[in-house]
């Protein structure tokens, strides 16, 4: 995986990993604020290992900001305790169609 473009002022760490975008989720209210991340990202990338004699496959993956998990909504709505061991948030993902290169 190669991080090409991301929101905010985050910087790649020395190990090449990108810090998480953060979270605005309030699990006590099962709410979140759509105040982080970016509504649109644009970027370009060139594969430094591209060999026109070999097939290649590329795709784009997008991570959304964290939001409350459905069990968190249910617990708050019904005034129940959050379930132990069950994540309170989720982070949805989207993928592009594959981009195939065949020599």
Biopython code that builds the backbone (N, CA, C, O; Angstrom):
import numpy as np
from Bio.PDB.StructureBuilder import StructureBuilder

atoms = [
    (1, "UNK", "N", (0.843, -1.171, 0.000)),
    (1, "UNK", "CA", (0.000, 0.000, 0.000)),
    (1, "UNK", "C", (0.895, 1.242, 0.000)),
    (1, "UNK", "O", (1.910, 1.303, 0.694)),
    (2, "UNK", "N", (0.493, 2.206, -0.783)),
    (2, "UNK", "CA", (1.238, 3.457, -0.879)),
    (2, "UNK", "C", (0.255, 4.603, -0.651)),
    (2, "UNK", "O", (-0.727, 4.736, -1.382)),
    (3, "UNK", "N", (0.515, 5.425, 0.356)),
    (3, "UNK", "CA", (-0.307, 6.600, 0.600)),
    (3, "UNK", "C", (0.099, 7.670, -0.398)),
    (3, "UNK", "O", (1.265, 8.063, -0.453)),
    (4, "UNK", "N", (-0.856, 8.142, -1.184)),
    (4, "UNK", "CA", (-0.575, 9.126, -2.215)),
    (4, "UNK", "C", (-1.056, 10.512, -1.795)),
    (4, "UNK", "O", (-0.333, 11.494, -1.961)),
    (5, "UNK", "N", (-2.253, 10.597, -1.262)),
    (5, "UNK", "CA", (-2.817, 11.882, -0.857)),
    (5, "UNK", "C", (-3.684, 11.654, 0.376)),
    (5, "UNK", "O", (-4.313, 10.605, 0.519)),
    (6, "UNK", "N", (-3.710, 12.649, 1.267)),
    (6, "UNK", "CA", (-4.488, 12.516, 2.500)),
    (6, "UNK", "C", (-4.913, 13.889, 2.983)),
    (6, "UNK", "O", (-4.387, 14.912, 2.544)),
    (7, "UNK", "N", (-5.868, 13.891, 3.889)),
    (7, "UNK", "CA", (-6.412, 15.153, 4.399)),
    (7, "UNK", "C", (-5.604, 15.665, 5.589)),
    (7, "UNK", "O", (-4.871, 14.923, 6.243)),
    (8, "UNK", "N", (-5.766, 16.950, 5.839)),
    (8, "UNK", "CA", (-5.161, 17.559, 7.017)),
    (8, "UNK", "C", (-3.667, 17.789, 6.874)),
    (8, "UNK", "O", (-3.094, 17.678, 5.790)),
    (9, "UNK", "N", (-3.061, 18.111, 8.002)),
    (9, "UNK", "CA", (-1.628, 18.412, 8.044)),
    (9, "UNK", "C", (-0.791, 17.218, 8.480)),
    (9, "UNK", "O", (0.361, 17.385, 8.881)),
    (10, "UNK", "N", (-1.351, 16.025, 8.407)),
    (10, "UNK", "CA", (-0.608, 14.840, 8.833)),
    (10, "UNK", "C", (0.607, 14.629, 7.947)),
    (10, "UNK", "O", (0.592, 14.974, 6.765)),
    (11, "UNK", "N", (1.651, 14.066, 8.519)),
    (11, "UNK", "CA", (2.888, 13.775, 7.795)),
    (11, "UNK", "C", (3.182, 12.279, 7.921)),
    (11, "UNK", "O", (2.844, 11.650, 8.924)),
    (12, "UNK", "N", (3.807, 11.731, 6.906)),
    (12, "UNK", "CA", (4.238, 10.336, 6.976)),
    (12, "UNK", "C", (5.281, 10.194, 8.074)),
    (12, "UNK", "O", (6.185, 11.022, 8.192)),
    (13, "UNK", "N", (5.154, 9.150, 8.872)),
    (13, "UNK", "CA", (6.124, 8.865, 9.926)),
    (13, "UNK", "C", (7.399, 8.304, 9.303)),
    (13, "UNK", "O", (7.424, 7.987, 8.114)),
    (14, "UNK", "N", (8.438, 8.185, 10.088)),
    (14, "UNK", "CA", (9.723, 7.687, 9.582)),
    (14, "UNK", "C", (9.603, 6.259, 9.053)),
    (14, "UNK", "O", (10.402, 5.842, 8.214)),
    (15, "UNK", "N", (8.609, 5.502, 9.537)),
    (15, "UNK", "CA", (8.405, 4.132, 9.044)),
    (15, "UNK", "C", (7.545, 4.096, 7.790)),
    (15, "UNK", "O", (7.223, 3.019, 7.289)),
    (16, "UNK", "N", (7.164, 5.290, 7.267)),
    (16, "UNK", "CA", (6.375, 5.364, 6.050)),
    (16, "UNK", "C", (4.878, 5.266, 6.268)),
    (16, "UNK", "O", (4.111, 5.299, 5.306)),
    (17, "UNK", "N", (4.448, 5.147, 7.517)),
    (17, "UNK", "CA", (3.021, 5.023, 7.805)),
    (17, "UNK", "C", (2.405, 6.390, 8.064)),
    (17, "UNK", "O", (3.069, 7.307, 8.549)),
    (18, "UNK", "N", (1.153, 6.507, 7.740)),
    (18, "UNK", "CA", (0.424, 7.753, 7.914)),
    (18, "UNK", "C", (-0.412, 7.668, 9.186)),
    (18, "UNK", "O", (-1.125, 6.683, 9.381)),
    (19, "UNK", "N", (-0.344, 8.682, 10.061)),
    (19, "UNK", "CA", (-1.182, 8.658, 11.268)),
    (19, "UNK", "C", (-2.666, 8.674, 10.902)),
    (19, "UNK", "O", (-3.041, 9.182, 9.845)),
    (20, "UNK", "N", (-3.499, 8.126, 11.763)),
    (20, "UNK", "CA", (-4.945, 8.105, 11.533)),
    (20, "UNK", "C", (-5.492, 9.522, 11.452)),
    (20, "UNK", "O", (-4.901, 10.455, 11.996)),
    (21, "UNK", "N", (-6.615, 9.678, 10.776)),
    (21, "UNK", "CA", (-7.215, 10.992, 10.570)),
    (21, "UNK", "C", (-7.747, 11.587, 11.873)),
    (21, "UNK", "O", (-7.911, 12.804, 11.958)),
    (22, "UNK", "N", (-8.014, 10.794, 12.856)),
    (22, "UNK", "CA", (-8.598, 11.269, 14.104)),
    (22, "UNK", "C", (-10.055, 10.845, 14.172)),
    (22, "UNK", "O", (-10.537, 10.123, 13.298)),
    (23, "UNK", "N", (-10.750, 11.286, 15.197)),
    (23, "UNK", "CA", (-12.148, 10.917, 15.357)),
    (23, "UNK", "C", (-12.892, 12.032, 16.078)),
    (23, "UNK", "O", (-12.377, 12.620, 17.029)),
    (24, "UNK", "N", (-14.092, 12.315, 15.627)),
    (24, "UNK", "CA", (-14.961, 13.282, 16.291)),
    (24, "UNK", "C", (-16.138, 12.588, 16.958)),
    (24, "UNK", "O", (-17.075, 13.253, 17.400)),
    (25, "UNK", "N", (-16.106, 11.262, 17.037)),
    (25, "UNK", "CA", (-17.229, 10.501, 17.587)),
    (25, "UNK", "C", (-17.347, 10.749, 19.087)),
    (25, "UNK", "O", (-16.363, 10.680, 19.824)),
    (26, "UNK", "N", (-18.571, 11.040, 19.521)),
    (26, "UNK", "CA", (-18.920, 11.102, 20.940)),
    (26, "UNK", "C", (-19.772, 9.874, 21.219)),
    (26, "UNK", "O", (-20.966, 9.859, 20.922)),
    (27, "UNK", "N", (-19.156, 8.844, 21.790)),
    (27, "UNK", "CA", (-19.883, 7.582, 21.986)),
    (27, "UNK", "C", (-20.977, 7.704, 23.037)),
    (27, "UNK", "O", (-21.899, 6.889, 23.047)),
    (28, "UNK", "N", (-20.906, 8.686, 23.914)),
    (28, "UNK", "CA", (-21.959, 8.854, 24.920)),
    (28, "UNK", "C", (-23.249, 9.376, 24.300)),
    (28, "UNK", "O", (-24.323, 9.205, 24.877)),
    (29, "UNK", "N", (-23.159, 10.010, 23.135)),
    (29, "UNK", "CA", (-24.332, 10.541, 22.438)),
    (29, "UNK", "C", (-24.560, 9.872, 21.084)),
    (29, "UNK", "O", (-25.568, 10.133, 20.427)),
    (30, "UNK", "N", (-23.633, 9.012, 20.664)),
    (30, "UNK", "CA", (-23.682, 8.368, 19.335)),
    (30, "UNK", "C", (-23.784, 9.426, 18.244)),
    (30, "UNK", "O", (-24.637, 9.346, 17.359)),
    (31, "UNK", "N", (-22.899, 10.421, 18.322)),
    (31, "UNK", "CA", (-22.860, 11.476, 17.320)),
    (31, "UNK", "C", (-21.433, 11.651, 16.823)),
    (31, "UNK", "O", (-20.478, 11.162, 17.427)),
    (32, "UNK", "N", (-21.315, 12.354, 15.716)),
    (32, "UNK", "CA", (-20.003, 12.727, 15.205)),
    (32, "UNK", "C", (-20.145, 14.025, 14.437)),
    (32, "UNK", "O", (-21.234, 14.375, 13.982)),
    (33, "UNK", "N", (-19.050, 14.727, 14.299)),
    (33, "UNK", "CA", (-19.040, 15.977, 13.538)),
    (33, "UNK", "C", (-18.224, 15.752, 12.275)),
    (33, "UNK", "O", (-17.113, 15.225, 12.323)),
    (34, "UNK", "N", (-18.775, 16.148, 11.173)),
    (34, "UNK", "CA", (-18.086, 15.975, 9.896)),
    (34, "UNK", "C", (-17.150, 17.169, 9.664)),
    (34, "UNK", "O", (-17.279, 17.899, 8.682)),
    (35, "UNK", "N", (-16.205, 17.345, 10.597)),
    (35, "UNK", "CA", (-15.320, 18.514, 10.567)),
    (35, "UNK", "C", (-13.869, 18.161, 10.292)),
    (35, "UNK", "O", (-13.010, 19.043, 10.264)),
    (36, "UNK", "N", (-13.587, 16.889, 10.090)),
    (36, "UNK", "CA", (-12.220, 16.463, 9.757)),
    (36, "UNK", "C", (-12.256, 15.745, 8.421)),
    (36, "UNK", "O", (-13.327, 15.483, 7.874)),
    (37, "UNK", "N", (-11.098, 15.433, 7.908)),
    (37, "UNK", "CA", (-11.041, 14.797, 6.604)),
    (37, "UNK", "C", (-11.187, 15.832, 5.505)),
    (37, "UNK", "O", (-11.045, 17.030, 5.751)),
    (38, "UNK", "N", (-11.468, 15.380, 4.305)),
    (38, "UNK", "CA", (-11.639, 16.273, 3.154)),
    (38, "UNK", "C", (-12.782, 15.770, 2.288)),
    (38, "UNK", "O", (-12.919, 14.563, 2.084)),
    (39, "UNK", "N", (-13.602, 16.675, 1.777)),
    (39, "UNK", "CA", (-14.675, 16.241, 0.889)),
    (39, "UNK", "C", (-14.157, 15.821, -0.483)),
    (39, "UNK", "O", (-14.837, 15.102, -1.215)),
    (40, "UNK", "N", (-12.943, 16.275, -0.831)),
    (40, "UNK", "CA", (-12.359, 15.942, -2.129)),
    (40, "UNK", "C", (-10.846, 15.890, -1.991)),
    (40, "UNK", "O", (-10.244, 16.759, -1.361)),
    (41, "UNK", "N", (-10.242, 14.884, -2.571)),
    (41, "UNK", "CA", (-8.784, 14.756, -2.594)),
    (41, "UNK", "C", (-8.342, 14.544, -4.035)),
    (41, "UNK", "O", (-8.964, 13.784, -4.778)),
    (42, "UNK", "N", (-7.290, 15.203, -4.416)),
    (42, "UNK", "CA", (-6.733, 15.037, -5.758)),
    (42, "UNK", "C", (-5.248, 14.761, -5.631)),
    (42, "UNK", "O", (-4.568, 15.356, -4.795)),
    (43, "UNK", "N", (-4.750, 13.869, -6.449)),
    (43, "UNK", "CA", (-3.325, 13.589, -6.418)),
    (43, "UNK", "C", (-2.914, 12.742, -7.610)),
    (43, "UNK", "O", (-3.758, 12.196, -8.320)),
    (44, "UNK", "N", (-1.635, 12.640, -7.817)),
    (44, "UNK", "CA", (-1.089, 11.784, -8.866)),
    (44, "UNK", "C", (0.023, 10.948, -8.275)),
    (44, "UNK", "O", (0.621, 11.307, -7.260)),
    (45, "UNK", "N", (0.289, 9.846, -8.912)),
    (45, "UNK", "CA", (1.341, 8.948, -8.469)),
    (45, "UNK", "C", (1.892, 8.225, -9.687)),
    (45, "UNK", "O", (1.137, 7.855, -10.586)),
    (46, "UNK", "N", (3.175, 8.027, -9.720)),
    (46, "UNK", "CA", (3.831, 7.263, -10.771)),
    (46, "UNK", "C", (4.531, 6.077, -10.123)),
    (46, "UNK", "O", (5.275, 6.237, -9.155)),
    (47, "UNK", "N", (4.294, 4.912, -10.650)),
    (47, "UNK", "CA", (4.881, 3.686, -10.104)),
    (47, "UNK", "C", (6.371, 3.654, -10.442)),
    (47, "UNK", "O", (6.730, 3.521, -11.611)),
    (48, "UNK", "N", (7.243, 3.772, -9.439)),
    (48, "UNK", "CA", (8.677, 3.775, -9.714)),
    (48, "UNK", "C", (9.202, 2.411, -10.177)),
    (48, "UNK", "O", (10.284, 2.320, -10.757)),
    (49, "UNK", "N", (8.425, 1.355, -9.914)),
    (49, "UNK", "CA", (8.846, 0.007, -10.306)),
    (49, "UNK", "C", (8.135, -0.482, -11.568)),
    (49, "UNK", "O", (8.230, -1.657, -11.921)),
    (50, "UNK", "N", (7.429, 0.414, -12.242)),
    (50, "UNK", "CA", (6.669, 0.005, -13.422)),
    (50, "UNK", "C", (7.597, -0.542, -14.498)),
    (50, "UNK", "O", (8.599, 0.078, -14.852)),
    (51, "UNK", "N", (7.243, -1.715, -15.007)),
    (51, "UNK", "CA", (7.981, -2.360, -16.091)),
    (51, "UNK", "C", (6.974, -2.614, -17.211)),
    (51, "UNK", "O", (6.093, -3.460, -17.053)),
    (52, "UNK", "N", (7.077, -1.914, -18.326)),
    (52, "UNK", "CA", (6.086, -2.071, -19.392)),
    (52, "UNK", "C", (6.036, -3.482, -19.967)),
    (52, "UNK", "O", (5.108, -3.808, -20.707)),
    (53, "UNK", "N", (7.001, -4.314, -19.646)),
    (53, "UNK", "CA", (7.002, -5.686, -20.145)),
    (53, "UNK", "C", (6.217, -6.624, -19.221)),
    (53, "UNK", "O", (5.998, -7.785, -19.568)),
    (54, "UNK", "N", (5.789, -6.134, -18.045)),
    (54, "UNK", "CA", (5.086, -6.984, -17.071)),
    (54, "UNK", "C", (3.679, -6.455, -16.816)),
    (54, "UNK", "O", (3.452, -5.245, -16.837)),
    (55, "UNK", "N", (2.730, -7.369, -16.575)),
    (55, "UNK", "CA", (1.373, -6.932, -16.227)),
    (55, "UNK", "C", (1.377, -6.214, -14.874)),
    (55, "UNK", "O", (2.252, -6.435, -14.037)),
    (56, "UNK", "N", (0.396, -5.366, -14.686)),
    (56, "UNK", "CA", (0.279, -4.649, -13.416)),
    (56, "UNK", "C", (-1.202, -4.458, -13.082)),
    (56, "UNK", "O", (-2.064, -4.478, -13.961)),
    (57, "UNK", "N", (-1.469, -4.272, -11.794)),
    (57, "UNK", "CA", (-2.820, -4.028, -11.302)),
    (57, "UNK", "C", (-2.750, -2.900, -10.282)),
    (57, "UNK", "O", (-1.908, -2.918, -9.384)),
    (58, "UNK", "N", (-3.626, -1.932, -10.422)),
    (58, "UNK", "CA", (-3.678, -0.805, -9.490)),
    (58, "UNK", "C", (-5.126, -0.597, -9.070)),
    (58, "UNK", "O", (-6.047, -0.934, -9.814)),
    (59, "UNK", "N", (-5.326, -0.043, -7.884)),
    (59, "UNK", "CA", (-6.649, 0.376, -7.439)),
    (59, "UNK", "C", (-6.478, 1.482, -6.413)),
    (59, "UNK", "O", (-5.391, 1.685, -5.872)),
    (60, "UNK", "N", (-7.557, 2.186, -6.156)),
    (60, "UNK", "CA", (-7.558, 3.279, -5.189)),
    (60, "UNK", "C", (-8.438, 2.873, -4.024)),
    (60, "UNK", "O", (-9.522, 2.321, -4.210)),
    (61, "UNK", "N", (-7.960, 3.152, -2.818)),
    (61, "UNK", "CA", (-8.741, 2.873, -1.614)),
    (61, "UNK", "C", (-8.904, 4.173, -0.844)),
    (61, "UNK", "O", (-7.954, 4.944, -0.701)),
    (62, "UNK", "N", (-10.105, 4.411, -0.353)),
    (62, "UNK", "CA", (-10.423, 5.618, 0.401)),
    (62, "UNK", "C", (-10.936, 5.210, 1.776)),
    (62, "UNK", "O", (-11.766, 4.310, 1.893)),
    (63, "UNK", "N", (-10.442, 5.871, 2.811)),
    (63, "UNK", "CA", (-10.925, 5.641, 4.170)),
    (63, "UNK", "C", (-11.743, 6.847, 4.607)),
    (63, "UNK", "O", (-11.292, 7.986, 4.483)),
    (64, "UNK", "N", (-12.936, 6.600, 5.115)),
    (64, "UNK", "CA", (-13.770, 7.684, 5.613)),
    (64, "UNK", "C", (-13.435, 7.972, 7.073)),
    (64, "UNK", "O", (-12.725, 7.201, 7.718)),
    (65, "UNK", "N", (-13.949, 9.084, 7.589)),
    (65, "UNK", "CA", (-13.727, 9.384, 9.004)),
    (65, "UNK", "C", (-14.535, 8.403, 9.850)),
    (65, "UNK", "O", (-15.544, 7.875, 9.383)),
    (66, "UNK", "N", (-14.106, 8.154, 11.087)),
    (66, "UNK", "CA", (-14.868, 7.247, 11.949)),
    (66, "UNK", "C", (-16.271, 7.786, 12.253)),
    (66, "UNK", "O", (-16.479, 8.993, 12.376)),
    (67, "UNK", "N", (-17.216, 6.864, 12.368)),
    (67, "UNK", "CA", (-18.592, 7.177, 12.748)),
    (67, "UNK", "C", (-19.035, 6.162, 13.798)),
    (67, "UNK", "O", (-18.405, 5.114, 13.940)),
    (68, "UNK", "N", (-20.112, 6.453, 14.539)),
    (68, "UNK", "CA", (-20.582, 5.472, 15.524)),
    (68, "UNK", "C", (-21.030, 4.178, 14.853)),
    (68, "UNK", "O", (-21.627, 4.193, 13.777)),
    (69, "UNK", "N", (-20.733, 3.072, 15.503)),
    (69, "UNK", "CA", (-21.178, 1.759, 15.023)),
    (69, "UNK", "C", (-22.663, 1.624, 15.347)),
    (69, "UNK", "O", (-23.145, 2.273, 16.276)),
    (70, "UNK", "N", (-23.392, 0.808, 14.613)),
    (70, "UNK", "CA", (-24.835, 0.677, 14.830)),
    (70, "UNK", "C", (-25.157, 0.236, 16.240)),
    (70, "UNK", "O", (-26.187, 0.637, 16.781)),
    (71, "UNK", "N", (-24.299, -0.591, 16.867)),
    (71, "UNK", "CA", (-24.555, -1.014, 18.249)),
    (71, "UNK", "C", (-24.442, 0.165, 19.214)),
    (71, "UNK", "O", (-25.106, 0.185, 20.250)),
    (72, "UNK", "N", (-23.604, 1.145, 18.876)),
    (72, "UNK", "CA", (-23.492, 2.345, 19.706)),
    (72, "UNK", "C", (-24.773, 3.168, 19.592)),
    (72, "UNK", "O", (-25.299, 3.636, 20.602)),
    (73, "UNK", "N", (-25.280, 3.347, 18.368)),
    (73, "UNK", "CA", (-26.553, 4.048, 18.188)),
    (73, "UNK", "C", (-27.662, 3.367, 18.994)),
    (73, "UNK", "O", (-28.428, 4.031, 19.692)),
    (74, "UNK", "N", (-27.740, 2.031, 18.892)),
    (74, "UNK", "CA", (-28.797, 1.292, 19.599)),
    (74, "UNK", "C", (-28.676, 1.439, 21.112)),
    (74, "UNK", "O", (-29.678, 1.642, 21.797)),
    (75, "UNK", "N", (-27.468, 1.337, 21.630)),
    (75, "UNK", "CA", (-27.268, 1.444, 23.072)),
    (75, "UNK", "C", (-27.680, 2.826, 23.580)),
    (75, "UNK", "O", (-28.378, 2.932, 24.588)),
    (76, "UNK", "N", (-27.259, 3.870, 22.896)),
    (76, "UNK", "CA", (-27.606, 5.234, 23.318)),
    (76, "UNK", "C", (-29.112, 5.466, 23.195)),
    (76, "UNK", "O", (-29.736, 5.998, 24.113)),
    (77, "UNK", "N", (-29.688, 5.072, 22.078)),
    (77, "UNK", "CA", (-31.124, 5.270, 21.842)),
    (77, "UNK", "C", (-31.965, 4.573, 22.905)),
    (77, "UNK", "O", (-32.996, 5.096, 23.328)),
    (78, "UNK", "N", (-31.528, 3.394, 23.336)),
    (78, "UNK", "CA", (-32.292, 2.594, 24.290)),
    (78, "UNK", "C", (-31.773, 2.711, 25.725)),
    (78, "UNK", "O", (-32.200, 1.976, 26.616)),
    (79, "UNK", "N", (-30.842, 3.651, 25.931)),
    (79, "UNK", "CA", (-30.273, 3.909, 27.259)),
    (79, "UNK", "C", (-29.702, 2.638, 27.896)),
    (79, "UNK", "O", (-29.968, 2.323, 29.056)),
    (80, "UNK", "N", (-28.910, 1.924, 27.097)),
    (80, "UNK", "CA", (-28.248, 0.698, 27.542)),
    (80, "UNK", "C", (-26.746, 0.929, 27.595)),
    (80, "UNK", "O", (-26.225, 1.841, 26.952)),
    (81, "UNK", "N", (-26.062, 0.105, 28.359)),
    (81, "UNK", "CA", (-24.603, 0.177, 28.411)),
    (81, "UNK", "C", (-24.025, -0.306, 27.081)),
    (81, "UNK", "O", (-24.596, -1.169, 26.416)),
    (82, "UNK", "N", (-22.895, 0.262, 26.715)),
    (82, "UNK", "CA", (-22.195, -0.222, 25.521)),
    (82, "UNK", "C", (-21.726, -1.642, 25.773)),
    (82, "UNK", "O", (-21.378, -1.998, 26.899)),
    (83, "UNK", "N", (-21.717, -2.443, 24.735)),
    (83, "UNK", "CA", (-21.324, -3.845, 24.879)),
    (83, "UNK", "C", (-19.818, -3.956, 25.064)),
    (83, "UNK", "O", (-19.055, -3.424, 24.257)),
    (84, "UNK", "N", (-19.380, -4.644, 26.119)),
    (84, "UNK", "CA", (-17.931, -4.793, 26.319)),
    (84, "UNK", "C", (-17.317, -5.631, 25.202)),
    (84, "UNK", "O", (-17.886, -6.636, 24.774)),
    (85, "UNK", "N", (-16.149, -5.200, 24.742)),
    (85, "UNK", "CA", (-15.444, -5.944, 23.699)),
    (85, "UNK", "C", (-15.954, -5.680, 22.293)),
    (85, "UNK", "O", (-15.428, -6.245, 21.333)),
    (86, "UNK", "N", (-16.978, -4.828, 22.148)),
    (86, "UNK", "CA", (-17.523, -4.509, 20.825)),
    (86, "UNK", "C", (-17.066, -3.102, 20.460)),
    (86, "UNK", "O", (-17.270, -2.174, 21.243)),
    (87, "UNK", "N", (-16.462, -2.921, 19.307)),
    (87, "UNK", "CA", (-16.024, -1.577, 18.913)),
    (87, "UNK", "C", (-17.197, -0.596, 18.912)),
    (87, "UNK", "O", (-18.314, -0.958, 18.544)),
    (88, "UNK", "N", (-16.941, 0.631, 19.319)),
    (88, "UNK", "CA", (-17.988, 1.659, 19.368)),
    (88, "UNK", "C", (-18.048, 2.486, 18.090)),
    (88, "UNK", "O", (-19.023, 3.200, 17.859)),
    (89, "UNK", "N", (-17.016, 2.395, 17.263)),
    (89, "UNK", "CA", (-16.982, 3.154, 16.018)),
    (89, "UNK", "C", (-16.602, 2.233, 14.866)),
    (89, "UNK", "O", (-16.078, 1.137, 15.063)),
    (90, "UNK", "N", (-16.883, 2.711, 13.662)),
    (90, "UNK", "CA", (-16.436, 2.022, 12.446)),
    (90, "UNK", "C", (-15.792, 3.058, 11.542)),
    (90, "UNK", "O", (-16.012, 4.259, 11.700)),
    (91, "UNK", "N", (-15.006, 2.593, 10.606)),
    (91, "UNK", "CA", (-14.415, 3.474, 9.604)),
    (91, "UNK", "C", (-14.638, 2.821, 8.249)),
    (91, "UNK", "O", (-13.951, 1.872, 7.871)),
    (92, "UNK", "N", (-15.622, 3.359, 7.526)),
    (92, "UNK", "CA", (-15.994, 2.798, 6.232)),
    (92, "UNK", "C", (-14.865, 2.981, 5.220)),
    (92, "UNK", "O", (-14.035, 3.882, 5.342)),
    (93, "UNK", "N", (-14.859, 2.103, 4.220)),
    (93, "UNK", "CA", (-13.855, 2.139, 3.161)),
    (93, "UNK", "C", (-14.540, 2.038, 1.808)),
    (93, "UNK", "O", (-15.630, 1.479, 1.686)),
    (94, "UNK", "N", (-13.891, 2.581, 0.808)),
    (94, "UNK", "CA", (-14.374, 2.458, -0.565)),
    (94, "UNK", "C", (-13.187, 2.108, -1.451)),
    (94, "UNK", "O", (-12.062, 2.534, -1.190)),
    (95, "UNK", "N", (-13.442, 1.329, -2.501)),
    (95, "UNK", "CA", (-12.397, 0.932, -3.438)),
    (95, "UNK", "C", (-12.833, 1.294, -4.847)),
    (95, "UNK", "O", (-14.017, 1.261, -5.181)),
    (96, "UNK", "N", (-11.847, 1.639, -5.664)),
    (96, "UNK", "CA", (-12.150, 1.876, -7.073)),
    (96, "UNK", "C", (-12.187, 0.550, -7.813)),
    (96, "UNK", "O", (-11.800, -0.491, -7.282)),
    (97, "UNK", "N", (-12.643, 0.609, -9.007)),
    (97, "UNK", "CA", (-12.523, -0.548, -9.882)),
    (97, "UNK", "C", (-11.027, -0.757, -10.157)),
    (97, "UNK", "O", (-10.252, 0.198, -10.136)),
    (98, "UNK", "N", (-10.631, -1.996, -10.414)),
    (98, "UNK", "CA", (-9.209, -2.223, -10.695)),
    (98, "UNK", "C", (-8.778, -1.597, -12.019)),
    (98, "UNK", "O", (-9.564, -1.478, -12.958)),
    (99, "UNK", "N", (-7.551, -1.214, -12.064)),
    (99, "UNK", "CA", (-6.952, -0.692, -13.281)),
    (99, "UNK", "C", (-5.902, -1.727, -13.707)),
    (99, "UNK", "O", (-4.874, -1.889, -13.050)),
    (100, "UNK", "N", (-6.173, -2.405, -14.791)),
    (100, "UNK", "CA", (-5.291, -3.471, -15.275)),
    (100, "UNK", "C", (-4.396, -2.941, -16.376)),
    (100, "UNK", "O", (-4.838, -2.219, -17.269)),
    (101, "UNK", "N", (-3.135, -3.313, -16.294)),
    (101, "UNK", "CA", (-2.211, -3.030, -17.398)),
    (101, "UNK", "C", (-1.715, -4.364, -17.929)),
    (101, "UNK", "O", (-1.190, -5.187, -17.178)),
    (102, "UNK", "N", (-1.885, -4.570, -19.217)),
    (102, "UNK", "CA", (-1.387, -5.787, -19.863)),
    (102, "UNK", "C", (-0.475, -5.356, -21.007)),
    (102, "UNK", "O", (-0.889, -4.596, -21.882)),
    (103, "UNK", "N", (0.769, -5.842, -21.002)),
    (103, "UNK", "CA", (1.702, -5.446, -22.083)),
    (103, "UNK", "C", (1.221, -5.941, -23.447)),
    (103, "UNK", "O", (1.879, -5.700, -24.459)),
]
sb = StructureBuilder()
sb.init_structure("model")
sb.init_model(0)
sb.init_chain("A")
sb.init_seg("    ")
for serial, (resi, resn, name, xyz) in enumerate(atoms, 1):
    if name == "N":
        sb.init_residue(resn, " ", resi, " ")
    sb.init_atom(name, np.array(xyz, "f"), 0.0, 1.0, " ", f" {name:<3s}", serial, name[0])
structure = sb.get_structure()
